[in-house]
Amino acid sequence: MGYVIERYEARINDGQLMPDPVQAEAATALDDLAHRLANRKTGGWFSKAESVTGLYMWGGVGRGKSMLMDLFFEHAPVEARRRVHFHEFMAEVHDRLDAWRKLSEDERKRSEWRVKGAGDDPIAPVAKQIASEANLLCFDEFQVTQIADAMVLARLFEALFERHVTVVATSNRHPNDLYKDGINRPLFLPFIEHLKANCDVMELASERDYRLDRLIEAPVWYAPLGGESERALDQAWDRLTLGAEPQHCVLTVKGRKLEVHREAAGVARFTFEELCARPLGSRDYLAIAANFNTVILSGIPTLGPENRNEAARFVSLIDAFYEAKVKLVASAAAEPEELYPEGDGSFEFERTVSRLHEMRSTDYLAEERIEIEAE
């Protein structure tokens, strides 16, 4: 028996999870992948390195994809491995492509990432650099919404697979539906074929949305502020992430870096100060909505004319989350209708009050997140 299925069954025995045959099948597939990684040929004088077929797990939110990825990644038998949000990874790729383009011809010739025959094309050198850092890449939230990503993915991943990089990914979409209806999609289609040729595709078709079960298990709005509310948010974090190790990631928004200091299993945690007391805008909030299905937000204060800028950002934040059907768990100074009780701007805040109440309803919590443009 492998590590993933053992840890999965241990969580069932501890009462953290309910038995699910689809999840058990995926856990077994991940153990099989771990076995093949542990036994693959790394190459030598008389043999070539061996590529290992990865795994692409897709299905609706709350089916356990990120939880299974956590169990696999923790003990994957590959020292050079990396787990990263796909959006963050692609932002890094574009930075590396730009950096290569800015090198002089002489600098490129002397670079350790130079690839013979690549000419001015930055794809091959960047793929070489990525492959040198990790030969197992695990991607959370694999989705393609931007044409800039779509136009480089086929050649980039072809080069990565040629360098024997193994890919494991979670997504809400089947590979055939990635970048659906996107601009110039025919140019993207070779990427889909590369992905399917190098990854087994498995649907986690559980009938039950376990994330919804965990969301409706307790309130999603806690007021007033204080120790009790913060403890409730801590419990919500543990419940929604199933004890996953918190990660730090960086989203790129129009060339700017937006740090997410704590995220796991599709859940991001912020303070009101982090999101609304800084000069952020709708593009930042859309980037968050594009990358996370649930946000835990602490410390929403009473709002009014004296903090009108923070209030305006909060309105934009809720609009972005509402349109994308992101789930919100929050602590606040008061109930929504009492957050902005009077003064200039209170009338305009009424729509936000209505949305906050709707976002607490079971019907809203049961809705699938809508994929949106991150920028």
N, C-alpha and C positions, 0 to 999 in steps of 0.2 A: 504494500500500500504506500502511496506517495504522500509527500508533505501536505500538499494543498487539500486533498480529500481528508486527510487526518485532521487538519486544523478546522476544516469545514464541519466535520462530524463532531469535533470537540465543541464548537460553538453551538451546535444543535443540542448537545448534551447539557451545556451550560444554560440553555434557555434563551440564548441570544438570537438564534435563528430558528425558523420552522423548516422541517424537511421539505425539500423541493427536488424532484427527480431531474429537472432541467439544470438546476445549479450543480447537482452532483455530477451530471454528465460533463458539464463544463470544467469542473474541478478535476475530473479524471483526464480530460483532454489536456489541461495545463500540466498535470503531472507527467503525462506522456511527452509533452514538449520539453519539460525539464530533463527527463531521462535522455532524450535525443540530444539536447544541448550538452549534457554531461559526457556523452559518449561520441561526440562528433570528432572527426579528424581535423586537426588544426593545420595540417600541411607540413611538409618537410622536404628533404632533398629529393625524394623519389615519389612524392604524392602531393596532390593539390588539397588545399583547404576545402572543407565540406560546408555547403550551405544547409541550413536547417529551416524547414518550412515553419513559419510563424502561425499566429492565430488571431483572427479578427472576430471579436464577439460583438454582436449587435442586438438591439432590442429596446423596448420602451424604458423610460425612467423607472427606477425602483426594482429592477429585476435582478440586481446583485452583481452587475458587471464590475463595478469599481471594487467591491468587496473581494471578489475573486482575484482581480488583478493585484490587490494588496497582498493576498496570501501567496500568490505566485512570485511576485517581485521580491518579497522579503527574503526568500531562500532560493532564488533562481541560481543555478550553478554556473554563473558567469560573473567574473569579477568586474569587467568593464561593461556595466549596464547603466541605463538611465531611464527614469520615468519622468514624463513631462507632459503638460497640456499641449495639445497639437497646435493651438494658436500661438503659444509661447515659442514652441519649436520653430514654427514658420517665420516668426518675427526675427529670431536669431539667424535663420537661413538667409533672409533678405539682408540683414546687417553684414553677414559674411560675404555675400555676393557683391555688395557695394564696396566692401573693403578690398576685395580682390580686383575689382574694376579700377580702383584708384591707384593700384600699384603700377609703377613704371615697368616697362618691358624687362629691364635689367633685374628689377626686384622680383618679378615673377620667375625669371630663369633661376634665381638663387634661392627661391622659396622651397622649403621642404615639402610643400603641398603641390608643387608643380606636377602636372600629369603630361607625359609625352604625347604629343599630337593633339592636345586640347586647344592649342592656340589661345585666342583671347576669351574663349568660353569659360566662365567662372564655375559652371556646374560641377565638372569633374574634380577640380581642386577642392571645392567646398565639400563634396561627397567624401573625398579622401580624408579630409580633416575630421569630419563627423565620425567616419568609420574608425579612425584612429582613437577616438575618445570612448566609443561604446560599440560593441558588436551585438548588443541586445538593446533595442529601443522599445519602450513601453509607452504608448500614447493614450492619454485620457481624452475623452470628448473629441474623437476624430470627426471633424466636419470641415467642409470646404465651402466658403461663402464668398471669397474674394478672388477676383480674376487674377490678381498678382500671384496668388498662391497656385491657382489652377494652371497657370501657364508654365510653371517650372516643375511641377510635381512629377510628371511622367519621366523626364530625363533625370531628375534628382534621385528618385527611388530606383530607377533602373540601375544607376551607378552604385547606389547603396547595396542593392541586392547582389550586384556583381562582386562587391567587396565582402560578401557573406554576412551582411548585417541581418539579423533576425528581428522581425517586427511583431509585437503583440499590441493589439489596439482594442479599445472599447468605443462604441458609437451607437447613436440612436437610429442609424440608417444602414441598410444593406449597401455594400459597395456600389451596386448598380445605380443607386439613388443619390450618390454623392454629387454635389454641385449640380443638382437637378435644375433644369431651366436656366443655367448660368450662361453668361455671355461667352460665345466661342466655345461652347461645350465640346464639340467634336475634337478640338485640340486636347481636351482633357481625357478623352476616353482611353487612350493608351495607358494612362496611369491606372485606371480601373483594372485593365487586363494584367498589368504588372503585379498589382496588389493581389488579385485572385490567384495568380500563378505562384505566388510566394507565401501566401497565407491561407490556411484553412479557414473557411467562413462558417461561423456557428451562430445561430439565432438563439438567444435566451428568450424563449417564447412562454415564459411563465404567465399564467392567467392572472396572477395576483401582483398588484403594485405594492411591494413591501414598504416603499418610501411613503406612500399615502397612509398605510397603516400606522407608521411611526409618527407621521405628521398629525393625524387626528387623535392620537393617543393622549395628547395634552394640548392646552391652549397654545396659540401662536402669537398672542399679544399679552404682554405682562406690564401692568401698571399698578402703583407708581414705581419710580425708580428706587433701587435699594438692594440690599444684600439678597433678599428673597428672589427678586426678579433676575439678578445675575446668576444665582444658583440654578434657577429654572432654565436660563440660556445654556449654562454649562451642561445640564442634563439633556437639553435638546441636542446640543452638539454631539454628545456621546451616543445618544439614541440614533441620530440621523447618519452618523459616520461609522457606526458599529465599531468604534474603537480604532479606526484607521489612524495611522501616524500622520499628524498635521504636516503639511508641506508649505513651502514658500514658493510663489511663482510671480512672474512679472509679465503683465500684459502691455503690449505696445499699441498706443493710440496716436495715430498721426505722428509717429516718430518720438512721442513722449513715452516714458516708462511709468506704468501704474502698478505699484507693488501690492500684492495680495499676501499679507503676512501669515495668514492661516487659512488653509483650504484642505479638504479631503473628501473623497467620495462624492464629488459634484456639489459640495457645500462650501461656501466661503463665509468667513466671519469678519465683520468690521465693527468699528465704533462709528457713531454719528459724526464725531470730530474728523475721522479719517475720510469720510465720504462727502460731508456737507460743510465743513468749516474750512476746507481747502478749495483753491480755485479749479474745481472740476466742473465738467459740463455733461451734456447729454451724450456725447460720444464716449466718454468714460463709462457712463452708466450702461450704455448699450454694449460696450465691450464686456462688462461684468455679466450682463444678462445673456450674452452670447456664449459665455464660458461656464456658467454655473446654473444649476437648476434650482438651488435653494440658497438664500442669504440669511444669515443671522446677524441682526443689527442691534447694537446696544446703545443706550444712552440718549434716546430721542428726547430733547428738552421741550418745554413749552415755547411756542414760537409767537412772534409778533413783529411789529414794525422795527423794534430795536435790533432784531437779528434777521431782517428781511432777506439778506443774501443767502444765509443758511436755509431759510424757509423756501426760497425759490429753487435752490439746489435739491432740497428734499422733494419738492413737487416734481422736478425733472426725474429724480431717481425713481419715485413711485410710478411715474408714467412709463419709464423704460421697463421696469419690472412687470407692470401690469400688461403691457403690450406683448411681452415675451412669455407671459404666464409663469414667471419666476415666483417661487414660493418664498414668503417672508416670515421669519420668526423674529420678534422684536421686543425690546423693553423700552418703555416710554414714561414720561412724567405723568401722562394722563391718557384717557381714552381718546380715540381720534377726533371726536367732535369737540373736545376740550383742549386740543393742542394749540389751536390758533383762535382763541375765543373772541377777540375783538381787535379793532384797529384796521388801518390800511392794509389790504391784502387778505383779510379774513373771508370775504365773500368768494374770492378766487380759490381759496383753499377748500371750499365746500366739495369740489369735485374729488380732491385728494381724499377727503374724509369718506366719501362714498366708496372710492376704490379700496381704501384700507379696510372698510367693513366687508366688502365683497371678497377681498383676498383672504379673509378669515373663514369663508364659507367652505363647506365640504365640496360643493360643486366646483369652486375655483381650485381647491387643493387637488382635485382629481383630474384637472385638465393637464394634457401633455404640454410641455414647454414648446414654444414656437421658435424655430430657428430664424435668427435675424442676422443682418449684416453687423459684424463686429465694429466696423468703422464707417 
